[in-house]
Amino acid sequence: ITITPSHAFIASSGSLRPFSRCIATQCDLPSRSLRVTDTHASTRSPLGGLHMQFGKQLPKNLKDAVTQLRGSIQAALQNRVSRMDVEMPYAANFGVEGRKTVKAEDMSVVRQEDAEASDRELARLIAEMFKGTGIDENMVIAFSDSGQAKKAVRQWEFSSVPGEVIVIDAKGKKAKSAKGGGSGFGAKKNVDEEKAISASAIPDGTEVLLIVAPTAKQLNAIETAASNLGMGCLIILVNARLDEIVYASETQQSFFKSEFNRVFMLKPSPLNTWKGGVLFRSYPDDFQLCMPRTIGFPKILVQKDEMPTLEELNEAFKGEKESLEGDIFAGINPFNMFK
C-alpha cells in the first residue's frame, strides 16, 4: 500500500509536519506479524453440505479485516484526514503474540489480559504500516498506564515496531515512560526507563500519535494534546470504543465524535439489547449494519454515510426479528467470524 501525503498538510502552514518527507513510500504490513488462520472463509451449516458465504464488503475474518483496515487508513491519508478512530472486536486475536483464541461462548466474560493483548496487537499492526515511510521515526504510541506500556515494550523488545512508547496521564502528573533497550525496539532512544513523561509532554516533532484504549478519565488530556499538536500531527485512536465511553459533558462527546473520523469499525452485536449483527465501516464507504447468514450474502439492515444512532439500530433489529424467527439460514454468532 502506498501512503501518499496530502499537500494540504505541507503547504497550508509551516507548522504542519506529517507526510511532508514521504512523497510516495510503501506501507507494507509484514506477513510474519499476522498469523491468523483462515478458518471462517467457509463453514459447514446445520444442513450439511451448505457453506457460509460473505459479502464483498463485510470482512470474512480478521485477516481480511486487517487488509481492509490498511486500505481505509491509506484512503483517509489521501483525503487529508489527520484524526482517525479504529475499532476492532473485543479480545480479537490477531495472531501477533501467539496467545490462545477466546471462544465465542466466552466473549461475555473476556479476560482483561486478552482485551489488553488485543489492543496491543492492533496498535503494533497499525504502527508497522508506517514502517519505512520516514515519519515512523517520529511516531509515539501512548498507553493508558505504565503497566500496559511496559508490557508492550517487553513484547516488542526484539521486533521492528517503530516509535516510542509513552503513558497518557489523566491528571497531568508525571508518569513513567516505558522504552525498550538493547538492540531491539526503542534502542535508538537509549533513554532511562524511569524518565517521566506526561500527556502534555508528548515529544516535540511527533508526526504520528497512536493512542491505545484510552479511558474516560484521559479524554481531557487527549483533547488537550490534540489541540497542542495541531492538525499537522496524525492521531489515531486504537480501540477507544467511543460509543461506550461515559463522557464528562456533551461538549466533550461532541468533540470526539466530530473530530475523529471512524475510518474503520468492525463491531459484532453492536446493541446489547439484541444478539447478532455486525456494525461495519471501512473508509470511505458507508456504515452498514449487516446480518450474517448461514448461506448467501449478509443482509444489510442499515446503510448510511454517518454513524447510525442507537434508535436506528434498534428499529432495524426490531424490523428484522420476524424474518429471523424460524429462518434456518440465520443465527450466526458474529464473534465466531472475528475472534
Secondary structure, DSSP 8 states (H G I E B T S, - for coil): -EE---HHHHHS-TT--TTTT-SSEE----GGG------SSS-B-TTSS-B----SSS-SSHHHHHHHHHHHHHHHHHTT--EEEEE--TT---SSS------GGGGGG--HHHHHHHHHHHHHHHHHHTTTSSGGGGEEEEESSHHHHHHHHHHHTTS---SEEEE--TTS--EE-----TTSTTTTT---TT-EE-GGG--TT--EEEEES--GGGHHHHHHHHHHH-TTSEEEEES--TTTS--S-HHHHHHHHHHSEEEEEEEES-STTS---EEEEETTS-EEEEE--SSSS-EEEEEESS---HHHHHHHHHHHHHHHTT-TT----GGGT--
